[in-house]
Amino acid sequence: MLSACATYYQKQFDLMQYVYSGNIEQAEHLMKDAKWQKPTRNILLFYLNKGTILWMNGKNKESLEYFLKADNYIEDYRKNYATAIAATLINPNYSTYNGETFEQVLVHYYATMNFVQLEDFDNALVACKRMIAASQRMNDLMGKNNKYKRDAFAHNLLGMIYEAQHDYNSAFVAYRNALEIYKDDYAKHLGTSIPIQLKKDILRTAKMINFSEEVYLYENEFKMKAELMPEGYAPLVFFWNNGLGPVKDESSINFAITPGQNGYMNFVNADLGMNFPIYVGNQDDRKNIAALNVVRVAWPKYVSRAPLYNQAVLKDSLNKEYKFDIGEDINAIAYKSLDDRMFKEISEVIIRFAFKQIATSLAKKENEAAGVAVSILGAITEKADTRNWQLIPYSINYTRAFLPLGKQNVVLTTSSAKATENNTFFVDMKAGKTNFQAFQTLQFSNYTDRLGNPINMFNYH
């Protein structure tokens, strides 16, 4: 029972300790143990974690294998109705984990990154388009309540790949689509501004394809001039995955119970403006539930891991600096995605609670002790689903540098008021070729709520 009460984050304690200390090789070794593939209902998380660890270790081919497995698993997913019923009526952790909506999108981000780092741009293009398709599919499933309905960064990344293939017209279109989504969705719902680098990329590609009207339009809108890459230079696109995304914990909400009509009971939380009418039917069951007056139900919430670093610059051998922009604020997307399905999540919890109370009532009719046992069992098994992909970054940041041809070194400086770190990278710049590099910083400073207030709730860091 103590094990069942632990959150998924607590159960991954050993893995996360290796990650936090930067011992990624040991983390990879740990995941070779067969226990990481069990239970089957968590196999998707195994694929995601293994793929991420391998990517961090620079093993792109091996990493790609696991992300393709994850993709196939999600595509072929079929509900096991026995576990679906158990999840609804007993505990959601009995269900097969199929990933949060944004997690299903990020599967294709890592596949795309592996392909571009392997210089397989044709397959990178396919993977990135699947990233866009995944976000569209999730939007269709979520409906009008979905705020994270289009992925701006996916279109942005698509433009980068088109540009690496010298398809500048398609690159411009992809960048322009990204701009629209950053404007309409990300700025409004996620607090993510339009990346300055995206503005530069739109202007550059528009000028390269002689779209003079668009150049004039965007130069006035962005208050900057279009600049082409100098002769004798090649582009370097650098991705900085900063920190680690949020983890799931358990939250609770109190509901007052009031009688309804035609066999219904109302579960009401006036502060949150929630009212869930649940059909109970049997008069004795309604009386037993109404006698409780107030109930507490559990559901998932996110806890952020605030990154140690909050800014970064890339410096070339000529000491020219290139600042990073946030392309994807995964922490913000996670909170918004949970908000979007909050009504559905809580309604399922209340249905589960009502079922347990009816089961307790039936047991008491047969035997008082059995009724007490069922009641205790119901309380023990009432747990929120705290599973999530805990190795995704807090945010994805990027910049584009133009470097002289030949072998170069660049220095990535990540910093905050608390610390500064320098990492040097050696790149071989070739004419007509885009060089893609990526780096992950794992450090985080503390746990916080969604507003950034520190939380002293875990003792695992």
C-alpha positions in Angstrom: 0.0 0.0 0.0 2.9 2.4 0.8 4.3 1.7 -2.7 0.9 2.3 -4.3 0.7 5.7 -2.5 4.0 6.9 -4.1 3.9 9.2 -7.1 5.4 8.1 -10.4 8.2 10.7 -9.7 9.0 9.0 -6.4 9.2 5.7 -8.1 11.7 7.0 -10.6 14.0 8.3 -7.8 17.1 6.4 -8.8 16.9 7.4 -12.4 16.3 11.0 -11.6 19.2 11.1 -9.2 21.6 10.1 -12.0 20.0 12.6 -14.4 20.3 15.5 -11.9 24.0 14.7 -11.2 24.6 14.6 -15.0 25.6 10.9 -14.9 23.6 10.1 -18.1 25.7 7.0 -18.8 24.7 5.4 -15.5 21.1 6.4 -16.2 21.3 4.5 -19.5 22.8 1.5 -17.7 20.0 1.6 -15.1 17.4 1.4 -17.8 18.9 -1.8 -19.2 17.3 -3.6 -16.3 14.2 -5.5 -17.4 12.1 -4.0 -14.5 12.0 -0.7 -16.4 9.8 -2.4 -19.0 7.2 -3.4 -16.5 4.3 -3.0 -16.0 3.1 -3.1 -19.6 0.8 -0.2 -19.0 3.8 2.0 -18.5 5.8 0.8 -21.6 5.3 4.1 -23.4 7.1 5.9 -20.6 10.0 3.4 -20.9 10.3 4.1 -24.6 10.2 7.9 -24.0 12.7 7.9 -21.1 15.1 5.5 -22.9 15.0 7.5 -26.1 15.7 10.7 -24.2 18.6 9.3 -22.2 20.1 7.9 -25.4 19.7 11.3 -27.1 21.4 13.0 -24.2 24.3 10.6 -24.6 24.6 11.5 -28.3 23.4 8.1 -29.5 21.1 9.3 -32.2 20.5 6.1 -34.1 19.7 4.2 -30.9 17.6 7.1 -29.6 15.6 7.2 -32.8 14.8 3.6 -32.5 13.0 4.2 -29.2 11.1 7.3 -30.4 9.9 5.4 -33.4 8.7 2.6 -31.1 6.9 5.2 -29.0 5.3 6.7 -32.2 4.2 3.3 -33.4 2.8 2.5 -29.9 0.7 5.7 -29.8 -0.5 5.1 -33.4 -1.5 1.5 -32.7 -2.9 2.1 -29.3 -6.2 0.3 -28.7 -8.0 0.7 -25.4 -8.0 -2.4 -23.2 -11.6 -2.0 -21.9 -10.9 -4.1 -18.7 -8.2 -1.7 -17.6 -10.2 1.3 -18.8 -13.1 0.2 -16.5 -10.6 -0.3 -13.6 -9.1 3.1 -14.2 -12.5 4.8 -14.2 -13.9 2.9 -11.2 -10.9 2.1 -9.0 -7.7 4.0 -9.9 -6.5 5.7 -13.1 -3.1 4.2 -12.7 -4.5 0.9 -13.8 -4.9 2.3 -17.3 -2.4 2.0 -20.1 -0.5 5.3 -20.3 -0.8 6.8 -23.8 0.9 10.2 -23.2 -0.3 13.7 -22.6 -1.3 15.6 -25.8 1.9 17.6 -25.8 4.0 14.6 -25.0 2.7 12.9 -28.2 3.8 16.0 -30.1 7.2 16.0 -28.5 7.9 12.4 -29.6 8.3 13.8 -33.1 10.5 16.7 -31.9 13.1 14.2 -30.7 12.7 12.0 -33.8 13.3 15.2 -35.9 16.3 16.2 -33.9 17.8 12.7 -34.2 17.3 12.8 -38.0 18.8 16.3 -38.5 21.8 15.4 -36.3 22.3 12.3 -38.5 22.0 14.7 -41.5 19.0 12.8 -42.8 16.9 15.8 -43.8 14.3 13.9 -45.9 13.2 11.8 -42.9 13.6 14.9 -40.6 11.0 16.6 -42.8 8.6 13.6 -42.5 9.1 13.5 -38.7 8.5 17.2 -38.4 5.3 17.0 -40.5 4.1 14.2 -38.2 4.8 16.6 -35.3 2.4 19.1 -36.9 -0.2 16.3 -37.6 0.0 15.1 -34.0 -0.9 18.6 -32.7 -3.8 18.8 -35.2 -5.1 15.4 -34.2 -5.0 16.3 -30.5 -6.9 19.5 -31.2 -9.6 17.5 -33.0 -9.9 15.3 -29.9 -9.9 18.1 -27.3 -12.4 20.3 -29.1 -13.1 24.0 -28.5 -11.8 24.0 -24.9 -8.3 23.3 -26.2 -5.9 26.3 -25.9 -2.8 24.4 -27.0 -4.3 23.6 -30.4 -1.5 24.4 -32.8 2.2 24.0 -32.3 4.1 27.1 -33.4 7.5 25.6 -32.8 6.7 22.6 -35.1 6.1 25.0 -38.0 9.2 26.9 -37.0 11.3 23.7 -37.0 9.8 22.7 -40.4 11.0 26.0 -41.9 14.5 25.3 -40.6 14.6 21.9 -42.3 13.2 23.3 -45.6 15.9 26.0 -45.5 18.6 23.4 -44.9 17.3 21.7 -48.0 17.5 25.0 -49.9 13.7 25.1 -50.4 13.4 28.7 -49.4 9.9 29.2 -50.6 8.5 26.4 -48.4 10.7 27.6 -45.6 9.2 31.1 -45.8 5.7 29.6 -45.8 6.5 27.5 -42.7 8.0 30.5 -40.9 5.0 32.6 -41.7 2.7 29.9 -40.3 4.8 29.8 -37.2 4.5 33.5 -36.8 0.7 33.4 -37.0 0.5 30.8 -34.2 3.0 32.6 -32.0 0.9 35.7 -32.4 -2.6 34.2 -32.0 -2.0 31.3 -29.6 1.3 31.4 -27.9 1.5 35.0 -26.9 -2.1 35.0 -25.7 -2.4 31.6 -23.9 1.2 30.6 -23.1 3.0 33.9 -22.6 5.5 33.0 -25.3 6.7 35.9 -27.4 7.5 35.7 -31.1 11.2 34.7 -31.3 13.4 37.4 -32.7 15.3 34.8 -34.7 12.0 33.8 -36.4 11.6 37.4 -37.5 15.1 37.4 -39.0 14.4 34.1 -40.7 11.2 35.3 -42.3 12.9 38.5 -43.6 15.9 36.6 -44.9 13.9 33.9 -46.8 11.5 36.5 -48.2 14.4 38.4 -49.6 16.1 35.3 -50.9 13.0 34.4 -53.0 12.5 38.1 -54.0 9.2 38.6 -52.2 9.8 42.4 -52.1 6.3 43.2 -50.9 6.5 40.8 -48.0 10.0 42.1 -47.1 8.7 45.7 -47.0 5.7 44.6 -44.9 7.7 42.6 -42.3 10.5 45.1 -42.1 7.9 47.7 -41.1 6.2 45.3 -38.7 9.3 44.0 -37.1 11.3 47.3 -37.1 14.3 45.5 -38.5 16.0 45.1 -41.9 16.4 41.9 -43.9 19.9 40.5 -43.8 21.3 37.8 -46.0 24.1 35.4 -45.0 27.5 36.7 -45.9 29.6 35.1 -48.7 32.0 32.4 -47.5 29.8 31.6 -44.5 27.5 28.7 -43.5 24.6 28.6 -41.0 24.7 26.9 -37.6 21.3 26.3 -35.9 21.8 25.6 -32.2 19.1 24.2 -29.9 19.4 24.6 -26.1 17.0 22.4 -24.1 16.9 24.2 -20.8 16.2 22.4 -17.6 13.5 19.7 -17.1 9.8 19.9 -17.5 7.2 19.7 -14.7 6.4 16.6 -12.7 2.9 15.5 -11.7 1.8 15.4 -8.1 -1.6 14.9 -6.5 -4.0 17.6 -5.7 -7.4 17.5 -4.0 -10.7 19.4 -4.1 -13.6 19.4 -1.7 -17.1 19.1 -3.1 -20.4 19.6 -1.2 -23.0 17.0 -2.0 -26.6 18.1 -2.6 -29.7 16.1 -3.7 -30.7 16.4 -7.4 -33.7 15.3 -9.3 -34.6 12.0 -11.0 -31.9 9.9 -9.2 -29.1 12.4 -9.5 -26.7 13.8 -6.8 -24.9 17.2 -7.3 -21.2 17.5 -6.4 -20.7 21.2 -6.0 -17.6 23.4 -5.5 -18.9 27.0 -5.4 -15.4 28.6 -5.3 -14.4 27.0 -8.6 -17.9 27.3 -10.1 -18.2 23.5 -10.6 -21.3 21.4 -10.5 -21.2 17.8 -11.5 -24.6 16.0 -11.5 -24.0 12.2 -11.1 -26.8 9.6 -11.6 -27.0 7.3 -8.6 -30.6 6.1 -9.0 -31.1 3.9 -5.9 -32.7 5.8 -3.0 -30.5 4.1 -0.4 -27.4 4.9 -2.3 -28.4 8.5 -2.7 -29.0 8.7 1.1 -25.6 7.2 1.9 -23.8 9.6 -0.4 -25.8 12.6 0.8 -25.0 11.7 4.4 -21.3 12.5 3.6 -22.1 16.2 3.0 -18.6 17.0 1.8 -16.1 14.8 0.0 -12.5 15.1 -1.1 -11.4 13.9 -4.5 -7.9 13.5 -5.8 -6.7 14.6 -9.3 -3.3 15.4 -10.8 -1.5 18.7 -10.7 1.9 19.9 -12.0 4.9 21.0 -10.0 7.6 22.9 -11.9 11.3 22.4 -11.7 12.6 25.9 -12.1 15.7 25.9 -14.3 19.0 27.0 -12.8 19.8 29.0 -15.9 17.4 31.6 -17.5 19.4 32.9 -20.4 22.1 31.8 -22.8 24.3 33.2 -25.6 26.4 31.5 -28.3 29.8 33.2 -29.0 31.8 32.4 -32.1 35.6 32.6 -32.6 35.3 36.3 -33.5 33.5 37.0 -30.2 30.2 37.7 -31.9 27.3 36.8 -29.7 24.0 35.2 -30.7 21.2 35.3 -28.2 18.7 32.4 -27.7 14.9 32.7 -28.0 12.3 30.5 -26.4 10.8 28.4 -29.2 8.7 26.1 -27.0 7.8 26.8 -23.4 6.9 23.2 -22.4 6.3 24.0 -18.8 3.6 26.5 -19.8 2.1 24.1 -22.3 1.9 21.3 -19.6 -0.1 23.5 -17.3 -2.4 24.8 -20.1 -3.0 21.2 -21.3 -4.1 20.1 -17.9 -6.3 23.1 -17.5 -8.0 22.3 -20.8 -9.1 18.9 -19.6 -9.7 19.8 -16.0 -13.5 19.4 -16.2 -13.2 15.9 -17.8 -10.6 14.8 -15.3 -12.6 15.9 -12.2 -15.8 14.4 -13.6 -14.1 11.0 -13.9 -12.9 11.3 -10.3 -16.4 12.0 -9.0 -17.8 9.1 -11.0 -15.2 6.8 -9.5 -16.1 8.1 -6.0 -19.8 7.5 -6.5 -19.1 4.0 -7.7 -17.1 3.3 -4.6 -19.8 4.6 -2.3 -22.4 2.5 -4.0 -20.1 -0.6 -3.6 -19.7 0.3 0.1 -23.5 0.5 0.5 -24.1 -2.8 -1.2 -21.4 -4.5 1.0 -22.9 -3.1 4.2 -26.3 -4.6 3.3 -24.6 -8.0 3.3 -22.1 -7.5 6.2 -21.2 -4.5 8.3 -17.5 -5.5 8.5 -17.4 -6.1 4.7 -18.8 -2.6 4.2 -16.1 -1.1 6.4 -13.4 -3.0 4.5 -14.8 -1.8 1.1 -14.9 1.7 2.4 -11.2 1.5 3.5 -10.2 -0.1 0.2 -11.9 2.8 -1.6 -10.0 5.4 0.3 -6.7 3.6 -0.2 -7.2 3.2 -4.0 -8.2 6.7 -4.5 -5.2 8.1 -6.3 -4.6 10.6 -9.1 -2.6 9.5 -12.1 0.8 11.1 -11.5 2.6 9.5 -14.5 4.3 11.8 -17.0 7.4 12.0 -19.2 9.8 13.6 -16.8 12.9 14.0 -19.0 11.5 16.5 -21.4 13.0 20.0 -21.1 11.5 23.0 -19.3 11.8 24.9 -22.6 13.4 24.6 -26.0 15.5 27.6 -27.0 17.3 28.2 -30.3 19.5 30.6 -32.3 21.1 30.8 -35.7 24.7 31.8 -36.3 26.5 32.4 -39.5 30.1 31.1 -39.3 33.1 31.2 -41.6 33.7 28.0 -43.6 36.0 25.5 -42.0 36.5 24.1 -38.6 35.3 26.5 -35.9 34.6 26.4 -32.2 31.7 28.1 -30.5 31.0 28.7 -26.8 27.6 28.3 -25.2 27.3 30.4 -22.0 24.3 29.6 -19.9 23.7 31.9 -16.9 21.5 33.3 -14.2 22.0 35.3 -11.0 23.1 32.1 -9.3 25.5 30.5 -11.7 27.3 30.6 -15.1 28.5 27.7 -17.2 30.5 27.6 -20.4 30.5 24.7 -22.9 32.7 24.6 -26.0 31.6 22.9 -29.3 33.6 22.2 -32.4 31.8 22.4 -35.7 32.9 21.9 -39.3 31.2 24.5 -41.4 30.8 23.5 -45.1 29.5 25.6 -48.0 25.8 25.1 -48.7 25.3 23.0 -45.6 23.3 23.8 -42.4 25.0 22.5 -39.3 22.6 21.5 -36.4 23.8 21.2 -32.8 21.9 20.7 -29.6 22.7 20.8 -25.9 20.7 20.0 -22.7 21.2 21.6 -19.4 19.7 19.5 -16.6 20.2 21.7 -13.5 17.2 23.2 -11.7 17.1 25.4 -8.7 13.9 24.5 -6.9 10.3 23.2 -7.1 7.7 25.8 -7.7 4.0 26.2 -8.3 2.7 27.5 -11.7 3.3 31.1 -10.4 6.9 30.5 -9.5 6.4 30.3 -5.8 8.8 27.8 -4.1 7.3 24.5 -2.9 8.9 22.4 -0.1 7.0 19.3 -1.0 9.6 16.9 -2.3 12.7 15.6 -0.6 14.2 13.9 -3.7 16.5 16.6 -5.1 
